Amino acid sequence: MKNWFEYPLVQGKVRTKHPTQKPLELIQKFIEISSNKGDIVLDPFIGSGTTAVAAKMLDRNYIGIEKNPEYVKIANERINSVPQKLL
């Protein structure tokens, strides 16, 4: 594994109004190397919801905290757009 990760900026249809939205693929990589399926991922500044979306896609549970109502709405819309996996 390298000691750096390089991903393009988030653009196009997946871009939200959040000013510091992170690439989904980058956050997925961090979650994969630092947790196991069924673990809980904590994001104390959930922003656009990228961490929660990645966690849901990778079969992790998540807790997100955000005080900005606009970002809460953005995060919830993104999280709800990820289909539930069938067991």
C-alpha positions in Angstrom: 0.0 0.0 0.0 1.2 3.5 -0.8 1.6 6.2 1.8 -0.7 8.6 -0.2 -4.0 8.5 -2.1 -4.8 10.5 -5.1 -8.3 11.0 -6.3 -9.9 13.6 -8.6 -12.1 16.4 -7.1 -15.8 15.6 -6.9 -17.6 17.0 -9.9 -20.7 16.5 -12.1 -23.9 15.0 -10.9 -22.5 13.6 -7.6 -21.3 17.1 -6.5 -23.4 18.7 -3.7 -23.5 22.2 -2.4 -21.1 21.2 0.4 -17.8 23.1 0.0 -15.5 20.3 1.1 -17.1 17.2 -0.3 -14.7 14.2 -0.4 -14.5 11.6 -3.1 -16.6 8.6 -2.2 -13.9 6.2 -3.4 -11.3 7.8 -1.1 -13.6 7.4 2.0 -14.5 3.9 1.0 -10.8 3.0 0.9 -10.3 4.5 4.4 -13.2 2.5 5.8 -12.1 -0.7 4.1 -8.6 -0.6 5.6 -9.7 0.6 9.1 -12.9 -1.4 9.9 -14.7 -4.7 9.3 -18.2 -5.4 8.1 -20.7 -4.7 10.9 -18.4 -2.2 12.7 -19.6 1.3 13.5 -18.1 4.2 11.7 -18.3 7.6 13.5 -18.3 10.9 11.5 -18.6 13.8 14.0 -18.9 16.3 11.1 -21.0 14.4 8.5 -21.3 17.3 6.0 -22.5 16.0 2.7 -22.8 12.4 4.1 -19.9 10.8 2.1 -18.7 8.7 5.1 -22.2 7.4 5.9 -22.8 6.5 2.2 -19.5 4.7 2.0 -20.2 2.9 5.3 -23.6 1.8 4.1 -22.3 0.5 0.8 -19.6 -1.5 2.7 -22.0 -3.1 5.2 -20.9 -0.9 8.1 -23.1 0.9 10.6 -22.6 4.6 11.0 -23.2 7.5 13.3 -23.1 11.0 11.8 -23.3 14.3 13.6 -24.0 17.6 11.9 -25.4 21.0 13.1 -26.0 22.7 9.8 -29.6 21.9 8.7 -28.8 22.3 5.0 -26.0 19.7 5.2 -28.2 17.4 7.2 -30.7 17.5 4.4 -28.0 16.8 1.8 -26.6 13.9 3.8 -30.0 12.3 4.4 -30.8 12.5 0.7 -27.5 10.9 -0.3 -27.8 8.2 2.4 -31.4 7.4 1.4 -30.4 7.0 -2.2 -28.1 4.0 -1.4 -30.2 0.8 -1.7 -30.5 -1.5 1.2 -28.6 -4.7 0.7 -30.6 -7.9 0.9 -29.2 -10.4 3.4 
